[in-house]
Amino acid sequence: MSDTERLGTTLDARDVVPWPPALAARWRALGYWRGETFGSMLRERAVARPDHVAVVAGRERWTYGELDDRADRLAVGLRTLGIAAGDRVVLQLGNVAEFAEVCFALLRIGALPVFALPPHRHAEIAYFCAHAEATAYVIGLPDGRFDPRDLAAEVQATVPALEHVIVAGDAATPAAASRPFVALDDLRTTGEPDRGRIDAHAEGGGWAPRSSDVALLQLSGGSTGVPKLIPRTHDEYLYTLRRSAELCGLTPDGVYLAVLPVAHNYPLSSPGIMGTLYAGGRVVLAPDPSPATALPLIERERVTITGVVPPLALTWLDAVAGSRAGRDDLTSLAVLQVGGAKLSAAVARRVRPTLGCTLQQVFGMAEGLVSYTRLDDDEQTIVTTQGRPMAEHDELRVVDDDDRDLPLGATGHLLTRGPYTIRGYYRAPVHNARAFTPGGWYRTGDLVRLTPEGGIVVEGREKDQINRGGEKVAAEEIENHLLAHPAVHDAAVVAMPDPYLDERTCAFVVPRGDAAVDGPALRRFVRERGVAAFKVPDRVEQIGALPRTNVGKVSKQDLRAEIVRRLSRPAED
């Protein structure tokens, strides 16, 4: 198998749709893919600027030299534990310094992180571990009343093949666990790591992956159930970091504040923490995104760029314009990125006068395509579009329901392909046949129109998915949980408008027989089935029968109109 066809030590074309060799050769010849790996990237930064601060998180303040060394020592420990190239490792850590350490250690030995989100619970984690055939699951410490160690014990019982649970902290093992947990601190070797072996490729007796190998598995937004897994190679993903850093003006003097959960693709790579490290800058990890936490961090660390979702942007703007005005020095902030959902033009126009920085709109997907407004765009372009694709060879099509190309300016379905957009999901041949055309175009599920200048204006989603403040909720997944309740005959979940999150979830429920719908009880039922908290319906409405289209499908359009009607009627009704 040629380098352009390599997928990873234990993966093949049944797992991952490979890049056609001729196309991979083209992207190399054009300079998109440069033969870099995550391990080599960090090593080069550490050699060039070993004493430059790389990661700040709470009391932790690691230089590039320290992060590089910690990644090496943990890589040795992971290999000793039995984790090898191609193994999948589900990673569920919040915004802590160990997130970067574990990522680079896994990437350095060719093991694949599977990026779970902090809110995910048993339904999602057990699926990720089973579907990816994960060797290990990495967790953090208790957060409030939630103890991830209890969740890990439950997942062990569901997925017996899961060999290791690694804890970034106290590895006290619950009685229900089938195997003892391992503390991350106990895995770091105390001896001097053999960096020659770590950096050498397998053919030379080393551990390092090839740049064409799959590096990691990201999560899709998911419109028909739990998220799909997205395989990204070192080649294509490192291009996104390099180009994102360029378009965001990042230099070694740049400071990126991560306020969103860094396992999301947006704060991970657009430019996110990885793009900042690629540029040799400093990453600051915020434990939460509130103005009370984030704004003082901007002042203290002299943050130059950060990324938020629209509801958070509005919260920050209100905080700065209101009671917090003048408390924090935000003059270092040059760029506020907003992505994850569409930002209204009215809110967009407030950014520059309120925060004194440039707004950069970001539109993209973990599957590939990323679009940015440019820092030197005029204000009208910045506030009214979601930017232009970042690569010269990104291709876009806007088509009708029959895949016929629409004229410029018409709204239609967005299709894309290019040097960093995947060719298929991980182990999903049936879904891939729907999501990709025979010519390699990815059906994004977005409804957009294009401006004469090449800008993208997002008009909505075609998929049955609710965008709850940047968190994607698959309606079908929650409907299946509701239908498991004995009092529920039928159910449909739709988006309802919300001034803060843009969309919240509303479940329309048809009761079984004479049963009554108890909204709080149904919400509690869904929560207890082990789903992430953001997926629990925000509102439950009883309905006699679900409206149907002419072909018998549930009319989600009618249900969305119905909840708007119910929300707008007088309280006495």
MIVOLUM-181338 format. One line per field, with one value per residue (C-alpha): residue number from 1; residue in one letter; x, y, z. Coordinates in steps of 0.5 Angstrom, whole numbers, plus 500, padded with zeros to 3 digits. Each point is the difference from the previous one (the first is absolute). Layout:
N
resi c(NUM|...)
resn c(A|...)
xx c(X|...)
yy c(Y|...)
zz c(Z|...)
This chain:
573
resi c(1|2|3|4|5|6|7|8|9|10|11|12|13|14|15|16|17|18|19|20|21|22|23|24|25|26|27|28|29|30|31|32|33|34|35|36|37|38|39|40|41|42|43|44|45|46|47|48|49|50|51|52|53|54|55|56|57|58|59|60|61|62|63|64|65|66|67|68|69|70|71|72|73|74|75|76|77|78|79|80|81|82|83|84|85|86|87|88|89|90|91|92|93|94|95|96|97|98|99|100|101|102|103|104|105|106|107|108|109|110|111|112|113|114|115|116|117|118|119|120|121|122|123|124|125|126|127|128|129|130|131|132|133|134|135|136|137|138|139|140|141|142|143|144|145|146|147|148|149|150|151|152|153|154|155|156|157|158|159|160|161|162|163|164|165|166|167|168|169|170|171|172|173|174|175|176|177|178|179|180|181|182|183|184|185|186|187|188|189|190|191|192|193|194|195|196|197|198|199|200|201|202|203|204|205|206|207|208|209|210|211|212|213|214|215|216|217|218|219|220|221|222|223|224|225|226|227|228|229|230|231|232|233|234|235|236|237|238|239|240|241|242|243|244|245|246|247|248|249|250|251|252|253|254|255|256|257|258|259|260|261|262|263|264|265|266|267|268|269|270|271|272|273|274|275|276|277|278|279|280|281|282|283|284|285|286|287|288|289|290|291|292|293|294|295|296|297|298|299|300|301|302|303|304|305|306|307|308|309|310|311|312|313|314|315|316|317|318|319|320|321|322|323|324|325|326|327|328|329|330|331|332|333|334|335|336|337|338|339|340|341|342|343|344|345|346|347|348|349|350|351|352|353|354|355|356|357|358|359|360|361|362|363|364|365|366|367|368|369|370|371|372|373|374|375|376|377|378|379|380|381|382|383|384|385|386|387|388|389|390|391|392|393|394|395|396|397|398|399|400|401|402|403|404|405|406|407|408|409|410|411|412|413|414|415|416|417|418|419|420|421|422|423|424|425|426|427|428|429|430|431|432|433|434|435|436|437|438|439|440|441|442|443|444|445|446|447|448|449|450|451|452|453|454|455|456|457|458|459|460|461|462|463|464|465|466|467|468|469|470|471|472|473|474|475|476|477|478|479|480|481|482|483|484|485|486|487|488|489|490|491|492|493|494|495|496|497|498|499|500|501|502|503|504|505|506|507|508|509|510|511|512|513|514|515|516|517|518|519|520|521|522|523|524|525|526|527|528|529|530|531|532|533|534|535|536|537|538|539|540|541|542|543|544|545|546|547|548|549|550|551|552|553|554|555|556|557|558|559|560|561|562|563|564|565|566|567|568|569|570|571|572|573)
resn c(M|S|D|T|E|R|L|G|T|T|L|D|A|R|D|V|V|P|W|P|P|A|L|A|A|R|W|R|A|L|G|Y|W|R|G|E|T|F|G|S|M|L|R|E|R|A|V|A|R|P|D|H|V|A|V|V|A|G|R|E|R|W|T|Y|G|E|L|D|D|R|A|D|R|L|A|V|G|L|R|T|L|G|I|A|A|G|D|R|V|V|L|Q|L|G|N|V|A|E|F|A|E|V|C|F|A|L|L|R|I|G|A|L|P|V|F|A|L|P|P|H|R|H|A|E|I|A|Y|F|C|A|H|A|E|A|T|A|Y|V|I|G|L|P|D|G|R|F|D|P|R|D|L|A|A|E|V|Q|A|T|V|P|A|L|E|H|V|I|V|A|G|D|A|A|T|P|A|A|A|S|R|P|F|V|A|L|D|D|L|R|T|T|G|E|P|D|R|G|R|I|D|A|H|A|E|G|G|G|W|A|P|R|S|S|D|V|A|L|L|Q|L|S|G|G|S|T|G|V|P|K|L|I|P|R|T|H|D|E|Y|L|Y|T|L|R|R|S|A|E|L|C|G|L|T|P|D|G|V|Y|L|A|V|L|P|V|A|H|N|Y|P|L|S|S|P|G|I|M|G|T|L|Y|A|G|G|R|V|V|L|A|P|D|P|S|P|A|T|A|L|P|L|I|E|R|E|R|V|T|I|T|G|V|V|P|P|L|A|L|T|W|L|D|A|V|A|G|S|R|A|G|R|D|D|L|T|S|L|A|V|L|Q|V|G|G|A|K|L|S|A|A|V|A|R|R|V|R|P|T|L|G|C|T|L|Q|Q|V|F|G|M|A|E|G|L|V|S|Y|T|R|L|D|D|D|E|Q|T|I|V|T|T|Q|G|R|P|M|A|E|H|D|E|L|R|V|V|D|D|D|D|R|D|L|P|L|G|A|T|G|H|L|L|T|R|G|P|Y|T|I|R|G|Y|Y|R|A|P|V|H|N|A|R|A|F|T|P|G|G|W|Y|R|T|G|D|L|V|R|L|T|P|E|G|G|I|V|V|E|G|R|E|K|D|Q|I|N|R|G|G|E|K|V|A|A|E|E|I|E|N|H|L|L|A|H|P|A|V|H|D|A|A|V|V|A|M|P|D|P|Y|L|D|E|R|T|C|A|F|V|V|P|R|G|D|A|A|V|D|G|P|A|L|R|R|F|V|R|E|R|G|V|A|A|F|K|V|P|D|R|V|E|Q|I|G|A|L|P|R|T|N|V|G|K|V|S|K|Q|D|L|R|A|E|I|V|R|R|L|S|R|P|A|E|D)
xx c(500|503|501|494|495|503|494|503|503|494|495|498|495|495|501|502|499|507|502|501|507|500|496|505|506|497|499|507|502|496|503|494|503|507|502|499|497|498|506|505|496|500|508|502|496|504|507|499|497|500|499|494|493|496|494|497|495|498|507|503|505|503|506|500|506|496|494|505|503|494|497|506|500|492|501|505|495|495|504|502|493|498|498|503|499|493|497|494|499|494|502|495|504|498|504|506|507|500|496|506|505|495|499|507|502|495|501|508|499|495|494|493|497|492|498|494|497|499|493|499|498|499|496|505|506|498|499|507|503|497|499|508|502|503|506|500|496|503|496|501|497|493|497|495|495|503|505|503|503|493|498|507|498|493|503|505|494|497|506|504|506|502|506|502|497|505|499|503|500|498|499|496|496|493|497|496|506|503|507|504|501|507|502|503|506|502|501|505|507|505|506|502|496|503|498|504|495|494|501|502|495|498|504|506|498|497|493|498|495|500|497|495|497|494|502|493|493|495|493|495|494|495|493|498|502|507|505|504|508|504|507|505|507|506|501|493|499|507|498|494|504|506|495|495|506|502|493|499|506|503|508|504|498|493|496|493|495|496|494|496|501|506|498|495|504|499|504|505|502|496|506|498|505|504|500|503|506|501|501|505|495|497|494|496|494|494|497|493|498|496|502|502|506|501|501|505|504|500|503|505|503|500|495|500|495|494|494|493|493|495|496|507|502|493|502|506|498|495|505|505|494|497|502|507|502|507|502|504|505|499|504|504|495|500|496|493|498|493|498|496|493|498|501|495|502|498|504|506|500|501|506|505|497|499|506|505|502|499|494|502|494|502|496|502|499|505|499|504|498|502|498|502|499|507|503|500|493|496|495|494|503|502|493|496|504|503|506|504|503|507|503|501|498|494|494|493|493|493|495|492|497|502|507|500|504|497|501|505|496|495|499|501|504|507|505|507|507|507|507|498|492|500|497|496|498|504|496|494|499|492|501|506|495|495|505|505|499|504|504|503|495|498|493|501|492|501|495|504|501|506|502|503|507|500|497|495|494|497|492|499|500|497|501|496|504|500|506|499|505|505|499|497|494|497|493|499|505|495|494|502|501|494|496|503|496|493|496|502|497|503|505|504|505|501|504|496|503|504|503|506|502|496|497|498|496|493|497|493|497|494|498|498|493|497|507|502|506|505|505|505|499|502|506|502|499|504|506|500|501|507|500|504|496|500|496|494|494|499|493|494|494|494|496|495|503|506|499|502|502|497|504|499|506|500|500|505|499|493|502|505|494|496|505|501|493|499|506|497|493|498|501|493|499)
yy c(500|507|506|503|494|499|501|497|494|496|504|498|502|497|505|506|503|501|506|498|499|505|505|500|501|506|503|498|503|507|500|499|494|501|493|503|496|503|497|503|506|501|497|506|505|498|500|507|503|495|506|503|499|495|498|504|497|502|499|496|504|496|502|496|497|497|498|496|497|498|497|496|497|499|496|496|498|499|495|496|500|496|506|500|503|500|499|504|504|504|506|504|506|507|506|498|499|493|500|503|495|494|502|500|494|496|504|498|493|500|498|504|504|500|507|499|506|502|499|493|495|492|500|504|497|493|501|503|495|494|503|502|494|504|497|506|505|507|504|505|502|501|506|502|494|496|495|498|494|497|501|496|494|500|501|494|496|501|500|494|501|507|498|506|506|505|506|507|500|495|494|497|494|499|494|499|500|494|502|504|507|503|507|505|502|493|499|505|497|502|498|504|499|497|506|496|494|505|504|494|497|493|498|502|497|506|502|506|500|502|507|496|496|502|504|501|498|507|500|502|504|494|501|493|497|500|504|497|499|504|498|505|499|504|502|503|503|503|504|503|502|503|504|502|503|504|503|501|504|495|501|497|507|498|498|495|500|493|501|495|493|498|493|504|501|507|502|494|502|507|502|498|497|496|505|505|494|500|507|500|504|499|496|503|495|503|495|503|505|505|508|499|495|502|507|501|494|505|505|496|496|505|496|502|495|496|496|500|498|505|499|501|506|504|498|503|506|501|500|504|506|499|499|497|506|503|494|496|503|496|505|494|496|501|495|497|494|497|494|493|504|506|507|505|506|504|497|500|507|501|497|505|506|496|496|504|494|497|495|493|496|493|494|493|493|495|496|505|507|506|507|506|508|503|505|505|499|506|501|498|493|499|501|497|494|493|501|497|493|500|496|502|493|500|498|502|499|502|495|499|494|496|502|505|506|507|507|504|503|495|496|492|494|501|495|500|497|502|498|499|498|493|494|497|498|495|493|503|497|501|507|502|498|505|506|500|500|495|506|501|506|500|502|505|500|508|504|506|505|503|508|502|501|492|501|495|503|494|500|494|492|495|494|498|504|505|505|501|506|496|493|496|496|494|500|492|498|504|498|492|502|503|494|495|503|496|506|503|497|505|505|506|505|506|507|506|507|502|507|498|493|502|493|495|493|499|493|499|494|496|496|493|498|504|502|507|503|502|505|500|493|498|505|496|494|502|503|493|496|503|506|506|505|505|495|499|504|507|500|494|501|495|500|495|498|502|504|496|502|497|494|499|502|505|507|503|507|500|498|506|504|497|502|507|501|497|504|506|499|504|497|499|496)
zz c(500|498|505|497|501|508|505|506|503|502|495|493|494|504|506|496|493|497|496|493|499|494|504|506|495|498|507|501|494|501|507|504|503|502|504|507|506|506|504|495|501|507|500|495|505|506|497|497|506|506|505|497|504|496|504|506|504|508|503|495|495|495|495|494|502|506|496|495|506|503|494|499|507|499|494|503|505|495|496|507|501|494|496|493|493|497|507|501|507|502|503|504|504|501|499|504|498|500|494|496|503|499|493|498|503|496|494|501|500|495|504|498|505|500|502|505|503|507|500|497|505|499|494|496|503|500|492|499|504|496|493|500|504|505|504|505|503|503|505|505|507|503|498|505|501|494|501|493|504|501|493|498|504|497|493|502|501|493|496|503|495|503|503|504|503|501|505|500|508|505|497|506|497|501|503|493|496|497|499|504|498|498|502|495|505|500|493|499|499|505|496|494|494|494|495|494|501|501|494|495|496|501|494|504|506|503|502|496|495|493|498|495|506|504|506|503|500|501|501|495|502|499|497|501|506|504|497|494|501|495|498|499|498|502|493|499|507|501|494|503|506|496|495|506|504|494|499|507|500|505|502|505|504|500|506|499|505|500|503|496|502|496|497|496|493|500|506|498|493|498|502|507|504|495|495|505|502|493|499|507|504|507|501|507|502|503|505|498|495|505|499|507|499|493|500|505|497|493|505|504|494|495|495|493|497|503|497|502|498|499|506|504|496|502|507|500|496|505|506|497|498|507|507|498|495|502|505|495|496|493|496|498|497|492|497|503|496|500|497|501|498|496|504|498|497|505|506|495|499|508|500|498|503|507|500|496|496|493|499|496|498|499|497|499|502|503|493|497|497|504|498|503|499|499|505|495|497|500|506|496|497|507|503|495|497|503|496|495|499|503|494|493|498|504|496|501|497|501|498|500|503|493|501|494|501|501|498|504|506|500|507|499|503|501|497|501|499|501|502|508|499|502|495|504|508|504|499|497|493|500|502|496|494|502|502|494|493|495|498|508|501|507|502|506|501|500|496|498|494|497|499|494|504|502|507|503|504|504|499|504|501|496|505|505|505|506|501|507|501|496|503|495|502|495|501|498|506|505|497|501|507|501|496|505|506|501|500|493|494|495|500|496|502|497|500|504|499|506|501|504|497|493|500|506|500|500|500|498|503|498|507|500|501|506|503|501|498|506|497|506|501|492|501|506|496|494|505|504|493|500|495|500|504|494|496|506|497|502|499|500|496|500|493|498|494|496|493|494|493|494|500|507|503|506|498|505|496|503|507|500|498|505|506|498|500|507|502|498|502|507|506|502|494)
